Amino acid sequence: MMGSFKHFIYAFLGGFALIHLVDAQDQSGFISIACGSPANSNYSEPTTGINYISDVAFIDTGISQQISAVYKGSFQQQVWNLRSFPQGIRNCYNISFTQGTKYLIRGTFFYGNYDGQSKLPQFDIHLGVNMWDTVNITNVTIPVFKELIYVPSQTNLQVCLVNTGLGMPFISAIELRPLSNKTYVTNFGSLALYARLDYLANY
C-alpha cells in the first residue's frame, strides 16, 4: 500500500495529536481546507471552532459537489461539500507552507451519496509524485481518513487524487497541522498513520 514511499514507517498517533488538531484556541500555522466549498465561504466549524477556507485558491480542476442533504445534520460542516474529478487521471492541489516545519497532513473523504448513484469508488492519493495511499470507500455514511507526518524540503506541496479506473476520485477536506520538531522524530522523512489511540474529531 505504501510501497512507493520506501522511507515511510508506521507510527501511533495518540492523544498528543488530538491536542494539536482540535485546540482551536491557537490555530497558528493551521491550514484547513473545505474542498468543494464556494469561493469566499470561509467559516468556523461550530463544534470545534476550527476555521476552514474554500479550496478555490489551491486547485483549478474538478467539480464542486454537495453530499445528500439527509446526512448533513449528522456530520461536521467541512464534509458537507466535496470536490470530484471526472476528468483527467491526476488532479493536484498546490499548497504553500513553511519549509522545514513538521506537519501532520490529513485527507478526509466522505462520499455521502453526493452523486445520487451509491457507487462507492476506489482511487489513489499521492503526495507529489509519490504514492501516499489507496482510498477505498466502502460505505456511503462512513468517512475515510488518510494521515501522515511530513517535513517539507520545499515551500510547496502537491496533494494529488489519481483515477485508477475503479471510480471517480473526490476529496472532502485537507488539513495541515504544524507539530513540534521533537514530535515523532524520524530520520527517514515521513510517518504514516498505523493506528490511533484517541479519536481526532467526531465527524
C-alpha positions as CSV (number, residue, x, y, z in Angstrom):
1,M,0.0,0.0,0.0
2,M,2.9,2.3,0.8
3,G,5.4,0.8,-1.5
4,S,6.3,3.9,-3.3
5,F,7.4,5.6,-0.1
6,K,10.3,3.4,0.8
7,H,11.1,5.6,3.8
8,F,7.7,5.6,5.3
9,I,7.4,4.0,8.7
10,Y,4.3,3.5,10.7
11,A,3.5,5.4,13.9
12,F,0.9,5.5,16.6
13,L,-0.8,8.9,16.7
14,G,-2.4,9.1,20.1
15,G,-3.8,11.6,22.4
16,F,-1.0,14.1,21.8
17,A,-2.1,14.5,18.2
18,L,-5.6,15.3,19.5
19,I,-4.2,18.4,21.2
20,H,-2.7,19.7,18.1
21,L,-5.6,19.0,15.9
22,V,-8.6,20.3,17.9
23,D,-7.1,23.0,20.1
24,A,-8.9,25.8,18.3
25,Q,-7.6,28.5,20.7
26,D,-4.4,28.8,18.8
27,Q,-4.6,28.0,15.1
28,S,-1.2,29.5,14.1
29,G,0.1,27.6,11.1
30,F,-3.2,25.7,10.6
31,I,-4.3,25.1,7.1
32,S,-7.9,23.8,7.0
33,I,-9.3,23.4,3.5
34,A,-13.0,22.6,2.9
35,C,-12.9,21.0,-0.5
36,G,-15.6,22.0,-2.9
37,S,-16.9,24.9,-0.8
38,P,-17.8,28.0,-2.8
39,A,-15.2,30.8,-3.0
40,N,-15.2,33.2,-0.1
41,S,-17.2,30.8,2.0
42,N,-14.8,30.8,5.0
43,Y,-16.3,29.7,8.3
44,S,-15.6,28.4,11.8
45,E,-16.9,24.9,12.4
46,P,-19.2,25.3,15.4
47,T,-18.3,22.1,17.2
48,T,-14.5,22.6,17.1
49,G,-14.0,26.3,16.5
50,I,-11.6,25.4,13.7
51,N,-11.6,27.9,10.8
52,Y,-12.0,26.5,7.3
53,I,-11.4,28.1,3.9
54,S,-12.6,27.2,0.4
55,D,-10.3,25.2,-1.9
56,V,-10.6,27.5,-4.9
57,A,-7.2,29.1,-4.3
58,F,-5.5,25.7,-4.3
59,I,-6.9,23.9,-7.4
60,D,-8.5,24.8,-10.7
61,T,-9.8,21.4,-11.8
62,G,-12.7,19.3,-10.6
63,I,-16.3,20.0,-9.8
64,S,-17.8,21.2,-6.5
65,Q,-20.4,18.9,-5.1
66,Q,-22.6,18.6,-2.0
67,I,-23.4,15.4,-0.1
68,S,-27.0,14.3,0.2
69,A,-29.0,16.6,2.5
70,V,-30.1,13.7,4.6
71,Y,-26.5,13.3,6.0
72,K,-25.7,17.0,6.7
73,G,-27.2,17.1,10.2
74,S,-25.0,14.2,11.4
75,F,-21.6,15.4,10.2
76,Q,-19.4,18.5,10.6
77,Q,-19.6,21.2,8.1
78,Q,-16.3,20.6,6.4
79,V,-17.7,17.4,4.8
80,W,-20.9,18.9,3.5
81,N,-19.1,19.7,0.3
82,L,-16.5,17.9,-1.7
83,R,-14.6,18.2,-5.0
84,S,-14.9,15.4,-7.5
85,F,-12.7,14.8,-10.5
86,P,-14.5,13.3,-13.5
87,Q,-11.7,14.4,-15.9
88,G,-8.1,13.6,-16.1
89,I,-6.1,10.8,-14.4
90,R,-4.3,13.0,-11.9
91,N,-5.6,16.2,-10.3
92,C,-3.5,18.1,-7.8
93,Y,-3.9,20.6,-5.0
94,N,-1.0,23.1,-4.7
95,I,-0.5,24.2,-1.1
96,S,2.2,26.5,0.3
97,F,3.5,26.3,3.8
98,T,6.6,26.9,5.9
99,Q,9.7,25.0,4.8
100,G,11.3,22.8,7.5
101,T,8.2,22.7,9.7
102,K,6.9,19.3,10.6
103,Y,3.2,18.9,9.6
104,L,0.5,16.3,10.2
105,I,-1.4,16.1,6.9
106,R,-4.9,14.7,6.9
107,G,-7.2,14.0,3.9
108,T,-10.9,13.4,4.6
109,F,-13.1,11.5,2.2
110,F,-16.9,11.4,2.8
111,Y,-19.0,10.1,-0.1
112,G,-22.4,10.9,1.4
113,N,-24.0,9.7,-1.9
114,Y,-23.2,13.2,-3.4
115,D,-24.0,11.9,-6.9
116,G,-27.1,10.0,-6.0
117,Q,-25.8,6.8,-7.5
118,S,-24.4,5.0,-4.5
119,K,-21.4,3.9,-6.5
120,L,-18.5,3.5,-4.0
121,P,-15.2,4.4,-5.6
122,Q,-11.6,3.4,-5.0
123,F,-8.7,5.6,-6.1
124,D,-5.2,6.7,-5.0
125,I,-3.9,9.7,-3.2
126,H,-0.3,10.9,-3.9
127,L,2.0,13.3,-2.1
128,G,3.8,15.0,-5.0
129,V,5.0,12.2,-7.3
130,N,4.9,9.6,-4.5
131,M,2.1,7.2,-3.7
132,W,0.6,8.1,-0.3
133,D,-2.2,5.5,0.0
134,T,-5.3,4.0,-1.6
135,V,-8.7,5.4,-0.7
136,N,-11.3,2.7,-0.6
137,I,-14.8,3.9,0.1
138,T,-16.8,1.0,1.5
139,N,-19.8,2.8,3.0
140,V,-21.9,5.8,2.0
141,T,-22.0,7.1,5.5
142,I,-18.5,6.3,6.9
143,P,-15.8,8.8,6.3
144,V,-12.3,7.7,5.3
145,F,-9.2,9.4,6.8
146,K,-5.7,9.3,5.5
147,E,-2.9,10.9,7.6
148,L,0.9,11.2,7.6
149,I,3.5,13.3,9.3
150,Y,5.7,15.2,6.8
151,V,8.7,17.5,6.9
152,P,8.7,19.5,3.7
153,S,12.0,20.3,2.0
154,Q,10.3,23.0,-0.1
155,T,7.6,25.6,0.4
156,N,5.0,24.0,-1.9
157,L,3.2,20.7,-1.6
158,Q,1.0,18.8,-4.1
159,V,-1.8,16.6,-2.8
160,C,-3.0,14.6,-5.9
161,L,-6.1,12.5,-6.5
162,V,-5.4,9.7,-9.0
163,N,-8.0,7.8,-11.0
164,T,-7.2,4.1,-11.1
165,G,-10.2,3.1,-13.1
166,L,-12.3,2.0,-10.1
167,G,-14.4,5.0,-9.6
168,M,-14.3,8.8,-9.6
169,P,-11.8,10.4,-7.2
170,F,-13.0,13.0,-4.7
171,I,-11.9,14.7,-1.5
172,S,-13.8,16.4,1.3
173,A,-11.1,18.2,3.3
174,I,-7.4,18.7,3.5
175,E,-5.9,19.7,6.9
176,L,-2.3,20.5,7.9
177,R,-1.2,21.0,11.5
178,P,2.3,22.1,12.5
179,L,3.9,19.8,15.1
180,S,6.9,20.3,17.3
181,N,10.1,19.1,15.7
182,K,10.5,16.8,18.7
183,T,7.3,15.0,18.0
184,Y,7.6,11.6,16.3
185,V,11.2,12.0,15.4
186,T,12.4,10.2,12.3
187,N,15.4,10.4,10.1
188,F,13.5,9.0,7.1
189,G,11.2,11.9,6.2
190,S,7.6,10.8,6.7
191,L,5.5,8.8,9.1
192,A,2.2,7.2,8.0
193,L,-0.7,6.6,10.4
194,Y,-0.9,3.0,11.6
195,A,-3.4,3.3,14.4
196,R,-4.8,5.9,16.7
197,L,-5.2,5.7,20.5
198,D,-7.8,8.5,20.6
199,Y,-10.2,9.8,18.1
200,L,-9.5,13.2,16.4
201,A,-12.9,14.6,15.9
202,N,-16.5,13.5,15.8
203,Y,-17.5,13.8,12.2
